[in-house]
Amino acid sequence: MQTCSRCNKQSPDTAQICSRCGSDLTQFSTVAVALAKMRANSRVSMIRVAVNHDCCPACAAAQGAHPKDDVPILPIEGCSGANGCRCHYEPVLTQIYP
């Protein structure tokens, strides 16, 4: 499931448009917004795709740290998890404190 950052409506992984407010989920899902913020942050050197211990093979293949411009888009295409894609992004920081 993915969540619209504008109206908080949950939609299936395959949805591209929010059924409540009509927002483009490729830009305005909570995961897409988080990715954009991480990419814009100069202290983030890489972005890690974190997966659950019982993830599907497609998600397991995406696991790990990726360069900011080459991060797999969530939800992972081809995810076969019973509850949909449960992956999330984590920043890899170059510095922790200013």
MMTF fields as JSON, N, C-alpha, C and O atoms, coordinates in Angstrom:
{
  "mmtfVersion": "1.0.0",
  "mmtfProducer": "UNKNOWN",
  "numBonds": 391,
  "numAtoms": 392,
  "numGroups": 98,
  "numChains": 1,
  "numModels": 1,
  "chainsPerModel": [1],
  "groupsPerChain": [98],
  "chainIdList": ["A"],
  "bondAtomList": [4, 2, 8, 6, 12, 10, 16, 14, 20, 18, 24, 22, 28, 26, 32, 30, 36, 34, 40, 38, 44, 42, 48, 46, 52, 50, 56, 54, 60, 58, 64, 62, 68, 66, 72, 70, 76, 74, 80, 78, 84, 82, 88, 86, 92, 90, 96, 94, 100, 98, 104, 102, 108, 106, 112, 110, 116, 114, 120, 118, 124, 122, 128, 126, 132, 130, 136, 134, 140, 138, 144, 142, 148, 146, 152, 150, 156, 154, 160, 158, 164, 162, 168, 166, 172, 170, 176, 174, 180, 178, 184, 182, 188, 186, 192, 190, 196, 194, 200, 198, 204, 202, 208, 206, 212, 210, 216, 214, 220, 218, 224, 222, 228, 226, 232, 230, 236, 234, 240, 238, 244, 242, 248, 246, 252, 250, 256, 254, 260, 258, 264, 262, 268, 266, 272, 270, 276, 274, 280, 278, 284, 282, 288, 286, 292, 290, 296, 294, 300, 298, 304, 302, 308, 306, 312, 310, 316, 314, 320, 318, 324, 322, 328, 326, 332, 330, 336, 334, 340, 338, 344, 342, 348, 346, 352, 350, 356, 354, 360, 358, 364, 362, 368, 366, 372, 370, 376, 374, 380, 378, 384, 382, 388, 386],
  "bondOrderList": [1, 1, 1, 1, 1, 1, 1, 1, 1, 1, 1, 1, 1, 1, 1, 1, 1, 1, 1, 1, 1, 1, 1, 1, 1, 1, 1, 1, 1, 1, 1, 1, 1, 1, 1, 1, 1, 1, 1, 1, 1, 1, 1, 1, 1, 1, 1, 1, 1, 1, 1, 1, 1, 1, 1, 1, 1, 1, 1, 1, 1, 1, 1, 1, 1, 1, 1, 1, 1, 1, 1, 1, 1, 1, 1, 1, 1, 1, 1, 1, 1, 1, 1, 1, 1, 1, 1, 1, 1, 1, 1, 1, 1, 1, 1, 1, 1],
  "groupList": [{"groupName": "MET", "atomNameList": ["N", "CA", "C", "O"], "elementList": ["N", "C", "C", "O"], "formalChargeList": [0, 0, 0, 0], "bondAtomList": [1, 0, 2, 1, 3, 2], "bondOrderList": [1, 1, 2], "singleLetterCode": "M", "chemCompType": "L-PEPTIDE LINKING"}, {"groupName": "GLN", "atomNameList": ["N", "CA", "C", "O"], "elementList": ["N", "C", "C", "O"], "formalChargeList": [0, 0, 0, 0], "bondAtomList": [1, 0, 2, 1, 3, 2], "bondOrderList": [1, 1, 2], "singleLetterCode": "Q", "chemCompType": "L-PEPTIDE LINKING"}, {"groupName": "THR", "atomNameList": ["N", "CA", "C", "O"], "elementList": ["N", "C", "C", "O"], "formalChargeList": [0, 0, 0, 0], "bondAtomList": [1, 0, 2, 1, 3, 2], "bondOrderList": [1, 1, 2], "singleLetterCode": "T", "chemCompType": "L-PEPTIDE LINKING"}, {"groupName": "CYS", "atomNameList": ["N", "CA", "C", "O"], "elementList": ["N", "C", "C", "O"], "formalChargeList": [0, 0, 0, 0], "bondAtomList": [1, 0, 2, 1, 3, 2], "bondOrderList": [1, 1, 2], "singleLetterCode": "C", "chemCompType": "L-PEPTIDE LINKING"}, {"groupName": "SER", "atomNameList": ["N", "CA", "C", "O"], "elementList": ["N", "C", "C", "O"], "formalChargeList": [0, 0, 0, 0], "bondAtomList": [1, 0, 2, 1, 3, 2], "bondOrderList": [1, 1, 2], "singleLetterCode": "S", "chemCompType": "L-PEPTIDE LINKING"}, {"groupName": "ARG", "atomNameList": ["N", "CA", "C", "O"], "elementList": ["N", "C", "C", "O"], "formalChargeList": [0, 0, 0, 0], "bondAtomList": [1, 0, 2, 1, 3, 2], "bondOrderList": [1, 1, 2], "singleLetterCode": "R", "chemCompType": "L-PEPTIDE LINKING"}, {"groupName": "ASN", "atomNameList": ["N", "CA", "C", "O"], "elementList": ["N", "C", "C", "O"], "formalChargeList": [0, 0, 0, 0], "bondAtomList": [1, 0, 2, 1, 3, 2], "bondOrderList": [1, 1, 2], "singleLetterCode": "N", "chemCompType": "L-PEPTIDE LINKING"}, {"groupName": "LYS", "atomNameList": ["N", "CA", "C", "O"], "elementList": ["N", "C", "C", "O"], "formalChargeList": [0, 0, 0, 0], "bondAtomList": [1, 0, 2, 1, 3, 2], "bondOrderList": [1, 1, 2], "singleLetterCode": "K", "chemCompType": "L-PEPTIDE LINKING"}, {"groupName": "PRO", "atomNameList": ["N", "CA", "C", "O"], "elementList": ["N", "C", "C", "O"], "formalChargeList": [0, 0, 0, 0], "bondAtomList": [1, 0, 2, 1, 3, 2], "bondOrderList": [1, 1, 2], "singleLetterCode": "P", "chemCompType": "L-PEPTIDE LINKING"}, {"groupName": "ASP", "atomNameList": ["N", "CA", "C", "O"], "elementList": ["N", "C", "C", "O"], "formalChargeList": [0, 0, 0, 0], "bondAtomList": [1, 0, 2, 1, 3, 2], "bondOrderList": [1, 1, 2], "singleLetterCode": "D", "chemCompType": "L-PEPTIDE LINKING"}, {"groupName": "ALA", "atomNameList": ["N", "CA", "C", "O"], "elementList": ["N", "C", "C", "O"], "formalChargeList": [0, 0, 0, 0], "bondAtomList": [1, 0, 2, 1, 3, 2], "bondOrderList": [1, 1, 2], "singleLetterCode": "A", "chemCompType": "L-PEPTIDE LINKING"}, {"groupName": "ILE", "atomNameList": ["N", "CA", "C", "O"], "elementList": ["N", "C", "C", "O"], "formalChargeList": [0, 0, 0, 0], "bondAtomList": [1, 0, 2, 1, 3, 2], "bondOrderList": [1, 1, 2], "singleLetterCode": "I", "chemCompType": "L-PEPTIDE LINKING"}, {"groupName": "GLY", "atomNameList": ["N", "CA", "C", "O"], "elementList": ["N", "C", "C", "O"], "formalChargeList": [0, 0, 0, 0], "bondAtomList": [1, 0, 2, 1, 3, 2], "bondOrderList": [1, 1, 2], "singleLetterCode": "G", "chemCompType": "PEPTIDE LINKING"}, {"groupName": "LEU", "atomNameList": ["N", "CA", "C", "O"], "elementList": ["N", "C", "C", "O"], "formalChargeList": [0, 0, 0, 0], "bondAtomList": [1, 0, 2, 1, 3, 2], "bondOrderList": [1, 1, 2], "singleLetterCode": "L", "chemCompType": "L-PEPTIDE LINKING"}, {"groupName": "PHE", "atomNameList": ["N", "CA", "C", "O"], "elementList": ["N", "C", "C", "O"], "formalChargeList": [0, 0, 0, 0], "bondAtomList": [1, 0, 2, 1, 3, 2], "bondOrderList": [1, 1, 2], "singleLetterCode": "F", "chemCompType": "L-PEPTIDE LINKING"}, {"groupName": "VAL", "atomNameList": ["N", "CA", "C", "O"], "elementList": ["N", "C", "C", "O"], "formalChargeList": [0, 0, 0, 0], "bondAtomList": [1, 0, 2, 1, 3, 2], "bondOrderList": [1, 1, 2], "singleLetterCode": "V", "chemCompType": "L-PEPTIDE LINKING"}, {"groupName": "HIS", "atomNameList": ["N", "CA", "C", "O"], "elementList": ["N", "C", "C", "O"], "formalChargeList": [0, 0, 0, 0], "bondAtomList": [1, 0, 2, 1, 3, 2], "bondOrderList": [1, 1, 2], "singleLetterCode": "H", "chemCompType": "L-PEPTIDE LINKING"}, {"groupName": "GLU", "atomNameList": ["N", "CA", "C", "O"], "elementList": ["N", "C", "C", "O"], "formalChargeList": [0, 0, 0, 0], "bondAtomList": [1, 0, 2, 1, 3, 2], "bondOrderList": [1, 1, 2], "singleLetterCode": "E", "chemCompType": "L-PEPTIDE LINKING"}, {"groupName": "TYR", "atomNameList": ["N", "CA", "C", "O"], "elementList": ["N", "C", "C", "O"], "formalChargeList": [0, 0, 0, 0], "bondAtomList": [1, 0, 2, 1, 3, 2], "bondOrderList": [1, 1, 2], "singleLetterCode": "Y", "chemCompType": "L-PEPTIDE LINKING"}],
  "groupTypeList": [0, 1, 2, 3, 4, 5, 3, 6, 7, 1, 4, 8, 9, 2, 10, 1, 11, 3, 4, 5, 3, 12, 4, 9, 13, 2, 1, 14, 4, 2, 15, 10, 15, 10, 13, 10, 7, 0, 5, 10, 6, 4, 5, 15, 4, 0, 11, 5, 15, 10, 15, 6, 16, 9, 3, 3, 8, 10, 3, 10, 10, 10, 1, 12, 10, 16, 8, 7, 9, 9, 15, 8, 11, 13, 8, 11, 17, 12, 3, 4, 12, 10, 6, 12, 3, 5, 3, 16, 18, 17, 8, 15, 13, 2, 1, 11, 18, 8],
  "groupIdList": [1, 2, 3, 4, 5, 6, 7, 8, 9, 10, 11, 12, 13, 14, 15, 16, 17, 18, 19, 20, 21, 22, 23, 24, 25, 26, 27, 28, 29, 30, 31, 32, 33, 34, 35, 36, 37, 38, 39, 40, 41, 42, 43, 44, 45, 46, 47, 48, 49, 50, 51, 52, 53, 54, 55, 56, 57, 58, 59, 60, 61, 62, 63, 64, 65, 66, 67, 68, 69, 70, 71, 72, 73, 74, 75, 76, 77, 78, 79, 80, 81, 82, 83, 84, 85, 86, 87, 88, 89, 90, 91, 92, 93, 94, 95, 96, 97, 98],
  "secStructList": [7, 3, 3, 5, 6, 6, 6, 7, 7, 3, 3, 7, 6, 6, 7, 7, 5, 7, 6, 6, 6, 7, 7, 5, 2, 2, 2, 2, 5, 2, 2, 2, 2, 2, 2, 2, 2, 2, 2, 2, 7, 6, 6, 3, 3, 3, 3, 3, 3, 3, 7, 7, 6, 6, 7, 7, 2, 2, 2, 2, 2, 2, 7, 3, 3, 3, 3, 4, 4, 4, 7, 7, 7, 1, 1, 7, 6, 6, 7, 7, 7, 6, 6, 7, 7, 7, 7, 3, 3, 3, 3, 3, 3, 1, 7, 1, 7, 7],
  "xCoordList": [0.836, 0.0, 0.881, 1.94, 0.43, 1.111, 0.137, -1.076, 0.691, -0.121, 0.102, 1.241, -0.974, -0.899, -0.441, -0.999, 0.569, 1.075, 0.156, 0.311, -0.777, -1.68, -2.956, -3.443, -3.509, -4.784, -4.753, -5.754, -3.627, -3.44, -4.257, -4.384, -4.803, -5.551, -4.579, -3.596, -4.831, -4.009, -4.536, -5.744, -3.594, -3.923, -3.076, -2.014, -3.52, -2.716, -1.393, -1.279, -0.404, 0.908, 0.816, 1.647, -0.164, -0.272, -0.929, -0.884, -1.53, -2.213, -1.19, -0.132, -1.513, -0.648, -1.3, -0.623, -2.598, -3.363, -4.151, -4.767, -4.127, -4.893, -6.378, -6.826, -7.14, -8.576, -9.356, -10.486, -8.78, -9.493, -9.233, -10.174, -7.958, -7.657, -7.1, -6.927, -6.815, -6.344, -4.862, -4.405, -4.1, -2.664, -1.913, -2.298, -0.844, 0.034, 0.882, 1.741, 0.663, 1.358, 2.842, 3.62, 3.24, 4.672, 5.425, 6.644, 4.719, 5.318, 4.884, 5.66, 3.656, 3.091, 2.761, 2.05, 3.248, 3.125, 4.12, 5.09, 3.893, 4.801, 6.218, 7.188, 6.343, 7.658, 8.358, 9.561, 7.629, 8.217, 8.665, 9.709, 7.893, 8.253, 9.512, 10.408, 9.578, 10.763, 12.008, 13.075, 11.886, 13.013, 13.493, 14.697, 12.568, 12.935, 13.683, 14.653, 13.246, 13.923, 15.331, 16.268, 15.482, 16.807, 17.748, 18.92, 17.237, 18.072, 18.529, 19.639, 17.698, 18.022, 18.949, 19.538, 19.083, 19.891, 21.363, 21.719, 22.211, 23.633, 24.358, 25.43, 23.807, 24.453, 24.167, 24.809, 23.22, 22.896, 23.79, 23.706, 24.65, 25.57, 24.982, 25.227, 24.22, 23.573, 22.218, 21.934, 21.388, 20.077, 19.949, 20.143, 19.62, 19.497, 18.035, 17.131, 17.82, 16.491, 16.489, 17.242, 15.632, 15.512, 14.298, 13.245, 14.467, 13.401, 13.079, 13.88, 11.91, 11.539, 12.229, 12.671, 12.314, 13.001, 12.313, 12.955, 11.023, 10.279, 9.888, 8.824, 10.752, 10.434, 10.475, 11.001, 9.917, 9.895, 11.248, 12.06, 11.506, 12.784, 13.046, 14.194, 12.012, 12.214, 12.7, 13.594, 12.126, 12.546, 13.935, 14.74, 14.216, 15.543, 16.631, 17.732, 16.333, 17.316, 17.586, 18.669, 16.618, 16.773, 17.421, 17.812, 17.538, 18.071, 19.493, 20.292, 19.801, 21.159, 21.231, 20.22, 22.45, 22.685, 22.903, 23.584, 22.315, 22.375, 22.789, 22.494, 23.468, 23.74, 22.418, 21.407, 22.429, 21.198, 20.461, 19.233, 21.178, 20.535, 20.185, 19.723, 20.405, 20.14, 19.408, 19.712, 18.456, 17.707, 16.476, 15.761, 16.216, 14.994, 13.76, 13.729, 12.771, 11.543, 10.663, 10.482, 10.12, 9.198, 7.774, 7.521, 6.844, 6.988, 7.792, 7.732, 8.531, 9.383, 8.515, 7.559, 8.869, 8.144, 8.366, 9.497, 7.292, 7.386, 7.302, 7.478, 7.034, 6.911, 5.747, 4.659, 5.999, 4.957, 4.563, 3.983, 4.874, 4.504, 2.992, 2.269, 2.516, 1.081, 0.411, -0.75, 1.136, 0.583, 1.118, 1.018, 1.676, 2.266, 3.701, 4.234, 4.308, 5.702, 5.8, 5.111, 6.657, 6.845, 8.248, 8.701, 8.932, 10.273, 10.175, 9.123, 11.281, 11.339, 12.763, 13.705, 12.906, 14.205, 14.816, 14.108, 16.151, 16.904, 18.082, 18.728, 18.372, 19.517, 20.835, 20.912, 21.856, 23.229, 23.893, 24.067, 24.264, 24.75, 26.261, 26.974, 26.759, 28.182, 28.62, 29.751, 27.718, 27.974, 26.69, 25.6, 26.83, 25.652, 25.303, 24.132, 26.323, 26.09, 26.694, 27.705, 26.063, 26.596, 27.944, 28.513],
  "yCoordList": [-1.181, 0.0, 1.244, 1.275, 2.243, 3.53, 4.588, 4.462, 5.633, 6.668, 8.001, 8.393, 8.687, 10.008, 11.01, 11.055, 11.81, 12.798, 14.011, 14.807, 14.163, 15.315, 15.057, 15.952, 13.847, 13.586, 12.361, 12.054, 11.664, 10.475, 9.259, 8.319, 9.244, 8.094, 6.991, 7.261, 5.763, 4.629, 4.061, 3.976, 3.672, 3.115, 1.873, 1.734, 0.968, -0.209, 0.194, 1.283, -0.691, -0.43, -0.106, 0.637, -0.642, -0.46, 0.871, 1.257, 1.569, 2.838, 3.926, 3.999, 4.76, 5.885, 7.214, 8.24, 7.204, 8.407, 8.142, 7.087, 9.099, 8.982, 9.046, 9.952, 8.085, 8.045, 9.12, 9.428, 9.694, 10.726, 12.126, 12.873, 12.484, 13.876, 14.013, 15.132, 12.888, 12.943, 13.246, 13.491, 13.236, 13.515, 12.386, 11.22, 12.747, 11.783, 11.118, 11.773, 9.834, 9.136, 8.907, 8.638, 9.012, 8.892, 10.105, 10.049, 11.206, 12.414, 12.701, 13.249, 12.341, 12.78, 11.661, 11.902, 10.453, 9.44, 9.814, 10.525, 9.351, 9.69, 9.195, 9.841, 8.073, 7.52, 8.378, 8.616, 8.843, 9.691, 11.032, 11.554, 11.587, 12.849, 12.664, 13.508, 11.561, 11.281, 11.124, 11.622, 10.443, 10.261, 11.602, 11.847, 12.462, 13.79, 14.603, 15.287, 14.537, 15.269, 14.72, 15.49, 13.412, 12.811, 13.178, 13.477, 13.155, 13.528, 14.982, 15.303, 15.859, 17.282, 17.607, 18.687, 16.712, 16.957, 16.681, 15.565, 17.679, 17.529, 16.607, 16.101, 16.373, 15.468, 13.995, 13.115, 13.728, 12.35, 11.962, 12.551, 10.963, 10.546, 9.421, 9.364, 8.545, 7.438, 7.206, 7.743, 6.41, 6.083, 4.566, 3.872, 4.082, 2.637, 2.223, 2.885, 1.11, 0.496, -0.579, -1.551, -0.392, -1.345, -2.233, -1.764, -3.516, -4.49, -5.26, -5.291, -5.87, -6.717, -8.071, -8.469, -8.762, -10.057, -11.104, -12.05, -10.939, -11.915, -11.363, -11.685, -10.538, -9.886, -10.869, -11.977, -10.44, -11.239, -11.129, -10.277, -11.963, -11.911, -10.57, -10.131, -9.916, -8.628, -7.575, -6.792, -7.544, -6.585, -6.925, -6.029, -8.21, -8.628, -8.181, -7.827, -8.193, -7.768, -6.269, -5.823, -5.487, -4.029, -3.581, -2.421, -4.475, -4.137, -3.598, -4.06, -2.615, -2.098, -0.617, 0.018, -0.068, 1.355, 1.608, 0.843, 2.692, 3.052, 4.513, 5.316, 4.874, 6.295, 7.055, 6.497, 8.321, 9.113, 9.162, 9.243, 9.113, 9.206, 7.843, 7.767, 6.761, 5.418, 4.559, 3.377, 5.153, 4.45, 3.796, 4.447, 2.523, 1.906, 2.64, 3.041, 2.808, 3.489, 2.517, 1.365, 3.011, 2.217, 2.614, 3.792, 1.685, 0.269, -0.427, -0.04, -1.443, -2.186, -2.857, -3.568, -2.616, -3.258, -4.763, -5.227, -5.511, -6.966, -7.531, -8.734, -6.675, -7.15, -8.132, -7.873, -9.26, -10.273, -10.497, -11.529, -9.539, -9.655, -9.694, -8.998, -10.504, -10.669, -9.351, -9.116, -8.502, -7.218, -6.053, -4.903, -6.325, -5.281, -5.001, -5.662, -4.035, -3.691, -2.983, -1.992, -3.495, -2.895, -2.323, -2.097, -2.089, -1.498, -0.02, 0.603, 0.524, 1.962, 2.454, 1.664, 3.776, 4.406, 4.819, 5.198, 4.74, 5.237, 6.031, 5.584, 7.2, 7.976, 7.418, 6.934, 7.49, 7.21, 8.581, 9.251, 8.998, 10.357, 10.459, 9.537, 11.601, 11.867, 12.541, 12.363, 13.314, 13.916, 13.91, 14.098, 13.694, 13.596, 14.948, 15.319, 15.676, 16.985, 18.09, 17.881, 19.278, 20.401, 20.886, 21.818],
  "zCoordList": [0.0, 0.0, 0.0, 0.626, -0.698, -0.681, -0.185, -0.347, 0.422, 1.045, 0.344, 0.093, 0.033, -0.587, 0.468, 1.564, 0.144, 1.094, 1.214, 2.14, 0.316, 0.341, 1.129, 1.819, 1.038, 1.713, 2.63, 3.278, 2.692, 3.537, 3.121, 3.906, 1.942, 1.439, 1.044, 0.355, 1.462, 1.054, -0.249, -0.472, -1.111, -2.414, -2.645, -2.037, -3.509, -3.833, -4.494, -5.056, -4.42, -5.02, -6.504, -7.025, -7.181, -8.626, -9.015, -10.183, -8.062, -8.36, -8.677, -8.052, -9.645, -9.989, -9.657, -9.594, -9.447, -9.12, -7.839, -7.691, -6.92, -5.677, -6.005, -6.707, -5.496, -5.8, -5.052, -5.429, -4.004, -3.248, -3.805, -4.071, -3.982, -4.367, -5.784, -6.269, -6.458, -7.835, -7.994, -9.11, -6.902, -6.979, -7.664, -7.573, -8.345, -8.994, -7.917, -7.325, -7.649, -6.574, -6.872, -5.956, -8.137, -8.434, -7.911, -7.748, -7.643, -7.095, -5.671, -4.888, -5.321, -4.056, -3.079, -2.104, -3.305, -2.259, -1.163, -1.425, 0.037, 1.133, 0.85, 1.246, 0.178, -0.148, -1.204, -1.099, -2.217, -3.259, -2.686, -3.078, -1.772, -1.132, -0.284, -0.306, 0.462, 1.284, 0.41, 0.768, -0.726, -1.631, -2.175, -2.248, -2.553, -3.08, -2.03, -2.355, -0.78, 0.296, 0.534, 0.75, 0.496, 0.688, -0.45, -0.222, -1.668, -2.817, -2.726, -3.151, -2.184, -2.094, -0.917, -0.884, 0.024, 1.218, 0.92, 0.542, 1.084, 0.769, 1.74, 1.409, 2.925, 3.884, 3.595, 4.168, 2.719, 2.346, 1.175, 0.097, 1.395, 0.334, -0.53, -1.735, 0.087, -0.624, 0.025, 1.096, -0.624, -0.081, -0.037, -1.035, 1.14, 1.358, 1.21, 1.721, 0.496, 0.433, 1.509, 1.437, 2.509, 3.608, 3.351, 2.92, 3.623, 3.362, 4.648, 5.583, 4.678, 5.809, 5.699, 4.621, 6.808, 6.818, 5.938, 5.481, 5.702, 4.907, 3.531, 3.002, 2.967, 1.69, 0.519, 0.63, -0.583, -1.807, -2.523, -2.159, -3.522, -4.245, -4.945, -5.008, -5.47, -6.143, -5.16, -5.484, -3.969, -2.946, -2.414, -2.161, -2.246, -1.769, -2.739, -2.317, -4.026, -5.03, -4.964, -5.342, -4.491, -4.414, -3.111, -2.982, -2.156, -0.837, -0.927, -1.741, -0.081, 0.008, -0.305, -0.604, -0.232, -0.473, -1.959, -2.641, -2.446, -3.86, -3.992, -3.106, -5.084, -5.343, -5.447, -5.873, -5.058, -5.012, -6.352, -6.372, -7.457, -8.767, -9.365, -10.503, -8.601, -9.122, -8.085, -7.927, -7.39, -6.35, -6.977, -7.74, -6.672, -7.184, -6.644, -5.48, -7.478, -7.09, -6.313, -6.706, -5.199, -4.393, -4.741, -4.994, -4.764, -4.505, -5.606, -6.774, -5.221, -6.144, -7.205, -6.893, -8.46, -9.562, -9.483, -9.334, -9.583, -9.521, -8.116, -7.923, -7.119, -5.739, -5.661, -6.174, -5.011, -4.881, -3.424, -3.087, -2.569, -1.156, -0.993, -1.706, -0.059, 0.15, 0.549, 0.211, 1.261, 1.703, 0.884, 1.312, -0.268, -1.098, -0.673, 0.218, -1.303, -1.027, 0.321, 0.564, 1.188, 2.51, 2.663, 3.785, 1.569, 1.609, 1.973, 1.826, 2.448, 2.702, 2.504, 2.441, 2.405, 2.204, 3.533, 4.465, 3.609, 4.746, 4.188, 3.241, 4.757, 4.273, 4.794, 5.923, 3.974, 4.402, 4.486, 3.468, 5.695, 5.924, 5.842, 6.237, 5.319, 5.304, 6.593, 7.045, 7.179, 8.482, 9.29, 8.75, 10.584, 11.432, 12.033, 12.114, 12.452, 13.084, 12.224, 11.554, 12.248, 11.448, 11.945, 11.377]
}
